[in-house]
């Protein structure tokens, strides 16, 4: 596993944690702002790491 794959998996995990907090009220100690922040930054990370990963696979 290279670092681009690990980064992509980490970004997906961050996004899933944010979505879990948004759709369920079980993590009430975490502010809703943090959930939105996780979703946005995780999505940006998924896009950036996905583009880097697929560009490196073509070459």
C-alpha positions in Angstrom: 0.0 0.0 0.0 1.4 3.3 -1.0 0.8 6.7 0.7 -1.8 7.8 -1.8 -3.9 4.7 -1.1 -3.6 5.3 2.7 -4.6 9.0 2.2 -7.6 8.0 0.2 -8.8 5.5 2.8 -8.2 8.1 5.5 -10.2 10.7 3.7 -13.1 8.2 3.2 -13.0 7.4 6.9 -13.1 11.1 7.9 -16.1 11.6 5.6 -17.9 8.6 7.0 -17.4 9.7 10.6 -18.8 13.2 9.7 -21.8 11.6 7.9 -22.4 9.3 10.8 -22.5 12.2 13.2 -24.8 14.1 10.9 -27.4 11.4 10.4 -27.4 9.9 13.9 -27.6 11.8 17.1 -25.4 9.2 19.0 -22.3 11.4 19.0 -23.9 14.3 20.8 -20.7 15.4 22.4 -19.3 16.4 19.0 -20.6 19.8 17.8 -22.5 19.7 14.5 -20.0 22.2 13.0 -17.3 19.6 13.4 -19.4 17.0 11.5 -19.8 19.5 8.6 -16.1 20.2 8.7 -15.2 16.5 8.6 -17.6 16.0 5.6 -16.2 18.9 3.6 -12.5 18.3 4.3 -13.0 14.5 3.8 -14.6 15.1 0.4 -11.8 17.4 -0.7 -9.3 14.8 0.4 -11.1 12.0 -1.5 -11.1 14.1 -4.7 -7.5 15.2 -4.4 -6.1 11.7 -3.4 -8.3 10.0 -6.0 -7.0 12.2 -8.8 -3.4 11.7 -7.7 -3.9 7.9 -7.4 -5.5 7.5 -10.8 -3.0 9.7 -12.5 -0.1 7.7 -11.1 -1.7 4.4 -12.2 -1.9 5.7 -15.9 1.8 6.3 -16.1 
